[in-house]
């Protein structure tokens, strides 16, 4: 049987920063692992969807199960609209990250909603979801998963940094790909922006008008997580338990000052990671890449060369990589690296919905 050369996958990504649903239609070459982003869009969430996703962590078990299905239907409908908009004909599968509600790998639990069967029902297309659960059962962190794409698709760069809801980095160490979450980014910055009636801090303008609060900066930098060895990962729960109590204790200070301080905290943690890993150059993607003030602050603390790619790659690299994870799942090849997550072995993860 002749091996299929081209695979056409739609990757879906919804990040913790809640800036919308990323949809990326990609062609992959089976023989070279080459790729082409053919079409990509970000579909902004309505206020209602953003609120529901933000507060889903507080739902009862039954309501969360219902919301999982409802969100899956929504994802399927948006994929159908995307397909119709671009008149797509060749589609082998949908690979959906879903939206993270819980992530507690130390308890071997993680939950990304957006029910795969609901997506399949809406689209009638093979759908792959739930890339993280198997990894945490295997003793891994279930995150970050994007480094597999860094290994195969962006190997020409010494390191890759994503600035999304959280910052995470991947690079080669002792001939192995390693990766971990560094610190929160947009999950905190966007919340501060909301207090000023903005969905995000455009180019870091609010933060740049603030002043660093030295005691707050010191408290943030002393958090235990930053001293832990990798593999390690972060989630909503850690931010709520560790970050917000500190930030809220400085409520008397202006939003601009707290925002400015947190940007400097992010910059210091990222620069420290670059310097400790002896990384000389890094490809930076994710929404935080467009925060000019943050990028300037990072550069002040490191000699590492910061590479800013095209907007297409900045915006859609994660959706692209989840499409790649789906491509690998269809080929029954490993798509999660034990050296990254700390799992007992490399493995092929993802639940398939539909006829396969």
Buried (B, 14 or more C-beta within 10 A) or exposed (E): EEEEEEBBBBBBBBBBBBBBBBBBBBBBEBEEBEBEBEBBBBBEBEEEBBEBBBEBBEBEEEEBEEBBBBBBBBBBBBBBEBBEEEEBEEBBBBBBBBBBBBBBBEEBEBBBBBBBBBBBBBBEBBBBBBBBBBBBBBBBBBBBBBBBBBBBBBEEBBBBBBBBBBBBBBBBEEEEBBBBBBBBBBBBBBBBBBEEEEBBBEBBEBBBEBEBBEEBBEBBBEBEBBEEEBBBBBBBEBBEEBBEEBBEEBEEBBBBBBBBBBBBBBBBBBBBBBEEBEBEEBBBBBBBBBBEBBBBBBBEBBEBEBBEBEEEBBBBBBBBBBBBBBBBBBBEEBBBBBBBBBBEEBBBBBBBBBEE
